[in-house]
Amino acid sequence: MNIAIVVTKLTLSGGMERYSLDLIKGLNEKGIMPFVLTSRFDKKLLSLVDFKPIIINRPKILGKLGIHFFNFKLNYYKRKYHIDLLVACNRNTSSEIAICGGTHIGFLKAINKKPKIWDKIEIALEKRMYSKAKYIIAHSNLMAAELKELYKIEESKVKVIYPPINNNVFHPINDDDRKSIRQQNNWSDGDIILLFPSSGHERKGLPYIISSIKKSSNRDKIKLIVLGKYNSKYKEDFVLFHDFRSDIESLYQAADFTVLASVYEPFGLVGPESVLCATPCLFSENIGATEVLSHTSCHIFSVTNEENSLCKVLDNLEQLRIRIENQNSHIRYDISLSSHSQKLIELLFNKKVN
């Protein structure tokens, strides 16, 4: 049986690209070398995981329409390479299994935006993908609810399978190592370090977080570490920018809290990753990962209810400032790649049998 993963591009980054790499690793562990259909990939990855790349060129001149050209060509390559089962990590209409890490209708609803022409084109492609897929893997119950309510997908097609995490990478360290990392970053013992990993500052809630810190009684103790692109718009004495780095786990390990106030966050893998590094989270209530994290490891706030606001949580940071023990027990699912890939393989082969 030929199994393939389709992803727009495959590089060492976050989101669906990292998830695609995890899928490849999981399939490799089961003795399967998948095809990967993509517009481009980092050749260095061939030394890390085993896959057979198939390049589908996307003419740059097409701009946003490139994904539709990619989708048009996909079925041709599926037939050419005799691919039996295709797993979609991007929007396409040729896959038996569609991975849902977020929906376009759900995002527009969250930001209170009416769909424009381009949005309608994307939503139409999404709907065709979900309609043609035999199964849809939702990365949270939040996503499963959106699929059923906003896309009218029958319940039997939707399977909630949370994303895997590598606990060989994300794990706690001893006090001396932690102190060393803090010293390297000029963080004192008295500083309360809030880590904000962000690929989009406004969408992840940075303005609200900054506003809340300004009102907090702990303002003078807090340092907000923005892991992402520098933007002078958010320049404050307590805000420090860090470029994304390959050893993000060291920042989780050294920080006191990881914070997100996302407008739309279908799961939020940074939550379980932080907890595995013994660092608790401060998350807004609409983040998908809150459904799998214990109350000890994740302190939930509301961006709309002043009585349960982030500012109230920030005022109590000294009491909440702990290192989490028995980290796996605070995450309500099996995070292992082996477990995730086994569930996926069961779906794949069940599809083939039926």
Backbone torsions as a table, in degrees:
resi	resn	phi	psi	omega
1	MET	NA	131.8	177.3
2	ASN	-97.1	119.2	178.9
3	ILE	-110.3	139.5	-179.4
4	ALA	-136.1	151.1	174.1
5	ILE	-114.4	134.2	177.5
6	VAL	-114.3	127.1	-178.9
7	VAL	-145.9	143.7	-174.8
8	THR	-57.5	-48.3	172.5
9	LYS	-147.5	153.2	-176.3
10	LEU	-124.6	102.8	178.4
11	THR	-139.1	173.7	177.7
12	LEU	-80.4	84.5	178.3
13	SER	-145.8	-160.9	-175.4
14	GLY	-98.4	-164.8	174.9
15	GLY	61.0	-140.0	-176.6
16	MET	-66.7	-24.0	178.4
17	GLU	-68.6	-44.6	177.8
18	ARG	-68.0	-39.2	178.4
19	TYR	-62.8	-40.2	178.0
20	SER	-60.4	-41.8	177.3
21	LEU	-62.2	-40.7	177.3
22	ASP	-61.9	-40.3	178.0
23	LEU	-61.9	-43.6	179.5
24	ILE	-61.1	-45.9	178.7
25	LYS	-59.8	-44.0	-179.7
26	GLY	-62.4	-42.1	178.2
27	LEU	-67.6	-38.4	176.3
28	ASN	-58.5	-40.4	179.7
29	GLU	-63.0	-26.3	178.7
30	LYS	-92.8	8.8	178.6
31	GLY	81.9	18.9	-177.9
32	ILE	-111.5	128.0	172.9
33	MET	-105.8	105.4	-176.2
34	PRO	-81.0	158.2	163.1
35	PHE	-75.7	152.3	170.7
36	VAL	-128.4	116.7	177.7
37	LEU	-97.6	120.2	-172.8
38	THR	-154.9	161.4	177.9
39	SER	-81.5	-26.5	174.4
40	ARG	-165.4	156.7	178.4
41	PHE	-150.0	159.6	177.6
42	ASP	-84.0	117.0	-176.2
43	LYS	-63.2	-21.4	177.5
44	LYS	-62.5	-24.3	-178.0
45	LEU	-65.9	-23.1	-179.5
46	LEU	-65.6	-18.4	176.5
47	SER	-89.6	-9.2	-178.1
48	LEU	-102.4	-37.7	-179.5
49	VAL	-138.7	159.6	-178.4
50	ASP	-102.1	117.8	175.8
51	PHE	-155.5	161.8	179.1
52	LYS	-108.8	105.9	-175.7
53	PRO	-76.2	140.0	172.2
54	ILE	-126.8	116.2	-176.4
55	ILE	-90.8	125.4	172.9
56	ILE	-111.9	105.0	-175.7
57	ASN	-66.6	137.7	175.8
58	ARG	-115.7	107.3	179.9
59	PRO	-57.9	126.4	-177.8
60	LYS	-60.4	-28.6	-177.5
61	ILE	-62.2	-21.8	-178.5
62	LEU	-77.5	-16.9	179.2
63	GLY	57.4	-128.3	-178.6
64	LYS	-63.9	-23.9	-179.7
65	LEU	-74.1	-6.9	-179.5
66	GLY	-57.4	-37.1	-179.5
67	ILE	-65.2	-30.1	179.4
68	HIS	-77.1	-34.0	173.1
69	PHE	-65.1	-44.1	177.6
70	PHE	-57.3	-45.5	-179.7
71	ASN	-63.4	-39.8	179.7
72	PHE	-62.6	-40.4	-177.0
73	LYS	-79.6	-20.4	-172.4
74	LEU	-58.4	-45.2	-176.6
75	ASN	-64.1	-33.4	177.0
76	TYR	-61.3	-46.5	-178.9
77	TYR	-70.5	-31.2	176.8
78	LYS	-61.5	-43.4	178.2
79	ARG	-70.9	-41.8	-176.2
80	LYS	-60.2	-40.0	-177.0
81	TYR	-99.3	12.7	175.5
82	HIS	52.4	48.5	180.0
83	ILE	-81.9	124.6	-177.2
84	ASP	-84.4	-39.9	-174.3
85	LEU	-136.5	128.3	-176.7
86	LEU	-118.8	130.5	178.5
87	VAL	-107.5	122.2	-174.0
88	ALA	-92.5	116.4	169.9
89	CYS	-107.9	15.9	168.8
90	ASN	-147.8	-179.1	-178.3
91	ARG	-82.9	119.6	175.2
92	ASN	-158.0	167.6	-174.5
93	THR	-114.2	19.5	-177.4
94	SER	-114.3	2.9	-171.2
95	SER	-97.9	143.4	175.7
96	GLU	-79.1	-32.9	178.1
97	ILE	-123.1	126.4	178.9
98	ALA	-108.1	128.7	176.8
99	ILE	-91.5	125.2	-178.9
100	CYS	-111.6	104.8	174.7
101	GLY	-103.3	8.3	-179.2
102	GLY	162.0	155.5	179.4
103	THR	-123.0	149.0	-177.5
104	HIS	-71.6	-38.7	178.1
105	ILE	-64.5	-41.9	179.5
106	GLY	-62.4	-39.7	178.6
107	PHE	-64.6	-47.5	179.9
108	LEU	-61.3	-38.6	178.9
109	LYS	-64.6	-40.5	-178.1
110	ALA	-65.4	-35.6	-178.6
111	ILE	-95.8	5.7	176.7
112	ASN	57.9	48.4	-177.8
113	LYS	-119.2	135.2	176.2
114	LYS	-79.4	140.6	-177.8
115	PRO	-66.8	133.5	173.6
116	LYS	-95.4	-175.3	-174.8
117	ILE	-56.9	-47.3	-178.0
118	TRP	-65.0	-38.6	176.5
119	ASP	-59.0	-42.3	-178.8
120	LYS	-65.1	-35.2	177.3
121	ILE	-65.8	-43.0	179.7
122	GLU	-65.8	-42.2	-179.1
123	ILE	-65.1	-38.9	178.6
124	ALA	-62.2	-41.2	177.8
125	LEU	-65.7	-42.9	176.5
126	GLU	-56.3	-48.8	-176.8
127	LYS	-62.5	-39.0	178.0
128	ARG	-66.5	-39.1	178.6
129	MET	-61.7	-49.1	-178.0
130	TYR	-66.3	-34.2	179.7
131	SER	-67.1	-39.7	-175.7
132	LYS	-83.6	-25.7	-178.6
133	ALA	-67.4	145.0	175.8
134	LYS	-76.9	-36.9	178.3
135	TYR	-137.0	151.4	174.4
136	ILE	-124.9	122.6	177.4
137	ILE	-92.6	115.5	176.7
138	ALA	-96.5	135.1	-176.8
139	HIS	-83.2	2.2	175.2
140	SER	-165.1	164.4	175.0
141	ASN	-65.3	-29.9	175.7
142	LEU	-58.6	-44.5	178.4
143	MET	-67.3	-41.6	179.6
144	ALA	-59.6	-41.0	178.9
145	ALA	-64.4	-40.5	178.8
146	GLU	-63.7	-42.2	180.0
147	LEU	-60.8	-41.8	-177.5
148	LYS	-75.5	-40.7	-174.1
149	GLU	-85.1	-41.9	-174.1
150	LEU	-91.9	-25.1	-177.0
151	TYR	-115.7	-2.1	177.2
152	LYS	56.0	40.1	177.8
153	ILE	-82.4	134.5	179.1
154	GLU	-64.9	143.4	-173.0
155	GLU	-59.2	-34.0	-176.1
156	SER	-65.2	-21.7	-179.2
157	LYS	-83.4	-20.5	-172.2
158	VAL	-97.5	124.7	178.3
159	LYS	-121.7	124.8	177.0
160	VAL	-86.6	113.9	175.7
161	ILE	-132.3	110.4	-176.7
162	TYR	-68.7	150.8	-177.2
163	PRO	-70.0	149.7	-179.6
164	PRO	-79.5	162.2	177.6
165	ILE	-139.3	140.1	-179.2
166	ASN	-87.9	101.6	-179.0
167	ASN	-80.8	3.7	167.7
168	ASN	-78.5	-22.2	177.8
169	VAL	-96.4	-47.9	-176.3
170	PHE	-97.4	106.0	-176.4
171	HIS	-158.2	161.5	179.4
172	PRO	-75.6	162.6	176.3
173	ILE	-128.3	167.7	-178.0
174	ASN	-76.4	167.7	-173.8
175	ASP	-61.4	-38.4	-178.3
176	ASP	-65.4	-43.7	178.9
177	ASP	-65.3	-38.7	179.8
178	ARG	-65.6	-42.7	178.6
179	LYS	-63.4	-37.5	179.2
180	SER	-62.7	-43.5	179.1
181	ILE	-64.1	-41.0	179.4
182	ARG	-64.0	-40.3	179.0
183	GLN	-65.6	-38.8	178.2
184	GLN	-61.0	-30.2	-179.1
185	ASN	-98.0	7.4	-179.4
186	ASN	61.3	38.6	174.8
187	TRP	-102.6	122.4	-179.8
188	SER	-84.5	167.0	178.3
189	ASP	-62.1	-30.0	-178.5
190	GLY	-80.3	-16.0	178.8
191	ASP	-71.3	139.0	170.7
192	ILE	-100.3	109.7	-172.3
193	ILE	-94.0	118.7	174.0
194	LEU	-104.9	120.6	179.4
195	LEU	-96.2	129.5	-177.6
196	PHE	-123.1	88.9	177.9
197	PRO	-76.3	125.9	-170.5
198	SER	-146.8	129.3	170.8
199	SER	-100.2	-8.4	178.1
200	GLY	-158.0	100.6	-167.4
201	HIS	-59.0	-45.0	-177.7
202	GLU	-68.8	-44.3	-179.9
203	ARG	-63.1	-31.6	-179.2
204	LYS	-85.6	-2.0	172.1
205	GLY	92.5	22.4	-177.8
206	LEU	-60.5	-43.5	179.3
207	PRO	-57.6	-41.8	179.6
208	TYR	-66.0	-40.9	-179.2
209	ILE	-63.9	-45.5	179.2
210	ILE	-61.6	-44.9	179.0
211	SER	-60.0	-39.9	-179.5
212	SER	-68.0	-39.4	178.9
213	ILE	-64.0	-40.8	-179.9
214	LYS	-58.8	-32.5	-177.8
215	LYS	-90.1	-7.7	-173.8
216	SER	-81.4	147.3	175.9
217	SER	-68.8	-15.5	179.2
218	ASN	-97.6	14.0	-175.6
219	ARG	-50.9	-43.6	-174.9
220	ASP	-70.2	-17.6	-179.2
221	LYS	-95.2	-20.9	-171.7
222	ILE	-84.2	136.1	166.1
223	LYS	-121.2	124.9	179.6
224	LEU	-99.1	113.2	-178.8
225	ILE	-95.4	107.8	-179.3
226	VAL	-90.1	109.9	179.4
227	LEU	-91.1	93.4	-175.8
228	GLY	165.2	-169.4	-173.0
229	LYS	-68.0	136.6	178.8
230	TYR	-66.3	139.9	176.0
231	ASN	-144.9	115.9	-176.5
232	SER	-62.8	-17.6	178.5
233	LYS	-59.1	-27.7	-175.2
234	TYR	-108.1	27.2	-178.2
235	LYS	-73.2	117.9	176.5
236	GLU	-143.0	160.0	-178.1
237	ASP	-65.7	-22.7	-178.5
238	PHE	-100.4	1.7	-178.5
239	VAL	-102.3	124.8	178.0
240	LEU	-124.3	130.7	-178.8
241	PHE	-96.7	138.4	173.7
242	HIS	-126.7	136.9	172.6
243	ASP	-68.3	153.0	174.2
244	PHE	-59.2	142.5	-177.1
245	ARG	-137.4	157.2	-176.2
246	SER	-70.9	-24.3	-179.6
247	ASP	-103.7	52.5	179.4
248	ILE	-57.0	-26.8	-178.4
249	GLU	-60.3	-30.6	-179.2
250	SER	-66.7	-32.5	177.8
251	LEU	-73.8	-40.2	173.1
252	TYR	-56.9	-46.4	-175.0
253	GLN	-64.3	-33.4	-175.1
254	ALA	-92.4	-22.9	-178.4
255	ALA	-71.7	165.7	176.1
256	ASP	-94.5	-31.7	179.2
257	PHE	-149.2	153.8	167.8
258	THR	-110.5	132.5	-173.5
259	VAL	-125.3	138.3	172.9
260	LEU	-143.9	141.6	174.8
261	ALA	-133.3	47.4	-170.2
262	SER	-61.8	142.5	172.1
263	VAL	-68.7	-39.3	-179.9
264	TYR	-144.9	117.0	-178.4
265	GLU	-142.9	92.0	-175.3
266	PRO	-55.2	-36.9	174.1
267	PHE	-134.6	-74.1	-177.7
268	GLY	98.7	68.7	-175.5
269	LEU	-61.4	-22.4	179.5
270	VAL	-61.3	-24.0	179.0
271	GLY	-65.0	-63.2	176.5
272	PRO	-58.5	-35.3	177.8
273	GLU	-61.1	-44.3	179.0
274	SER	-63.2	-45.0	-179.1
275	VAL	-62.0	-39.5	177.7
276	LEU	-63.1	-24.4	177.0
277	CYS	-90.7	9.3	177.1
278	ALA	77.3	12.3	-177.6
279	THR	-105.7	121.5	-179.2
280	PRO	-70.4	164.7	-176.4
281	CYS	-114.3	151.9	168.4
282	LEU	-119.1	105.7	-172.7
283	PHE	-124.9	142.3	172.2
284	SER	-71.3	155.1	-168.8
285	GLU	-67.7	-15.7	-178.0
286	ASN	-92.1	8.3	179.7
287	ILE	-87.0	128.2	-172.9
288	GLY	-56.8	-37.2	-175.5
289	ALA	-65.7	-16.3	179.4
290	THR	-61.9	-22.5	-179.3
291	GLU	-74.8	-12.9	-178.0
292	VAL	-116.2	0.0	-177.7
293	LEU	-107.5	141.6	-179.6
294	SER	-69.3	162.0	179.1
295	HIS	-67.4	-26.4	178.1
296	THR	-70.7	-36.6	-174.8
297	SER	-90.5	-18.1	-176.4
298	CYS	-137.6	115.6	179.5
299	HIS	-97.4	116.4	-170.6
300	ILE	-97.5	135.5	177.8
301	PHE	-129.2	168.7	179.0
302	SER	-114.5	137.7	177.5
303	VAL	-87.1	-6.2	-177.7
304	THR	-114.5	-19.8	-177.5
305	ASN	-107.4	110.6	-176.1
306	GLU	-60.7	-30.3	-179.1
307	GLU	-68.6	-23.0	-179.2
308	ASN	-125.8	41.5	-173.1
309	SER	-84.1	168.2	176.1
310	LEU	-63.7	-35.8	-179.8
311	CYS	-57.8	-39.7	178.0
312	LYS	-62.7	-40.7	178.7
313	VAL	-66.3	-43.4	-178.5
314	LEU	-61.7	-33.2	178.9
315	ASP	-65.0	-20.9	-177.0
316	ASN	-108.1	19.0	-173.2
317	LEU	-62.1	-33.4	-179.6
318	GLU	-61.8	-38.8	179.1
319	GLN	-73.8	-29.8	-177.3
320	LEU	-88.3	-6.5	-173.6
321	ARG	-78.9	88.4	-179.2
322	ILE	-129.9	164.7	167.8
323	ARG	-100.9	131.6	-176.2
324	ILE	-78.9	129.9	176.4
325	GLU	-102.0	159.5	-178.4
326	ASN	47.8	58.9	-168.1
327	GLN	-56.2	-42.9	-176.7
328	ASN	-60.9	-29.7	-178.5
329	SER	-70.1	-13.7	179.5
330	HIS	-94.0	0.9	178.1
331	ILE	-116.9	120.5	-168.6
332	ARG	-87.4	41.1	171.0
333	TYR	-162.4	162.8	178.6
334	ASP	-76.5	111.2	-173.9
335	ILE	-81.1	-8.0	-171.0
336	SER	-65.9	144.0	176.7
337	LEU	-63.4	-35.7	179.2
338	SER	-60.0	-45.3	179.2
339	SER	-64.3	-43.8	-178.6
340	HIS	-63.6	-47.2	-177.8
341	SER	-67.7	-32.3	177.7
342	GLN	-64.7	-42.0	178.2
343	LYS	-63.3	-40.0	179.2
344	LEU	-65.6	-44.0	-179.6
345	ILE	-63.5	-38.6	177.1
346	GLU	-60.0	-40.2	176.3
347	LEU	-66.4	-43.2	-179.2
348	LEU	-59.5	-48.3	-176.0
349	PHE	-75.9	-29.7	175.4
350	ASN	-64.0	-40.1	177.5
351	LYS	-61.0	-42.4	-177.0
352	LYS	-64.9	-41.6	-179.8
353	VAL	-65.1	-41.1	-175.7
354	ASN	-88.9	NA	NA
